[in-house]
Amino acid sequence: QSALTQPASVSGSPGQSITISCTGTSSDVGRYNYVSWYQQHPGKAPKLIIYDVSDRPSGVSSRFSGSKSGNTASLTISGLQAEDEAVYYCSSYTTTSTRVFGGGTTLTVL
Amino acid sequence: QEQLVESGGGVVQPGRSLRLSCAASGFSFSDFAMHWVRQAPGKGLEWVAVISYDASRKYYAESVKGRFTISRDNSKNTLYLQMNSLRPEDTAVYHCVREEYNNVYFDCWGQGTLVTVSS
């Protein structure tokens, strides 16, 4: 099972919006609406921010949103804030009942 | 509060074995599927294995299949990962992770335990 493909890095200025893509295959992202996104700050455990493609857990800012088209899922962060600077990972369920992560995207807030 | 605490990490020589444990508290452990997810130093997350709530189903990443075994003891609220034939590339922080009930995402993570495979 190959890792999902994410850009290594993205950046944006405070107040702007950015989008992180997550490309898989018809055996994972394209097959199920079970894409989730995680935010990881240095030295911390990952935190769930989006599940089932576009749902937000309670307590997560509405500035975070998710979507999917075909084999590619996307995470959009609007109104960028300094605290959003972190590494973001996507994850998907697969046809073999395993899970797969993306390689991670480092978000820099300029 | 809901908590997962890993233990058992350390330095081990290539080819040797190690068993990790994860103590769960603050929730009904026996109701949840549990995973191990690892992160090599400075690298991304890699999913390792999952075990169903009743241990009837287990699945592994290809990179560890045949070498690692996931298990659980619901009477002790504890998850395990038996790691055999360790390789340098298994060096990572190993996180114990809960999967939301009847869902497919990770909603509770432990801080992890570091495993270093080196001669």
Interface residues (C-beta under 8 A of the other chain):
Chain A: Q1 A3 Y32 Y34 S36 Y38 Q40 A45 P46 K47 L48 Y51 D52 P57 V87 Y89 S91 Y93 T96 S97 T98 R99 V100 F101 G102 G103 G104
Chain B: H35 V37 G44 L45 E46 W47 V50 R57 Y59 Y60 A61 E62 H95 E100 N103 V104 Y105 F106 D107 W109 G110 Q111 G112
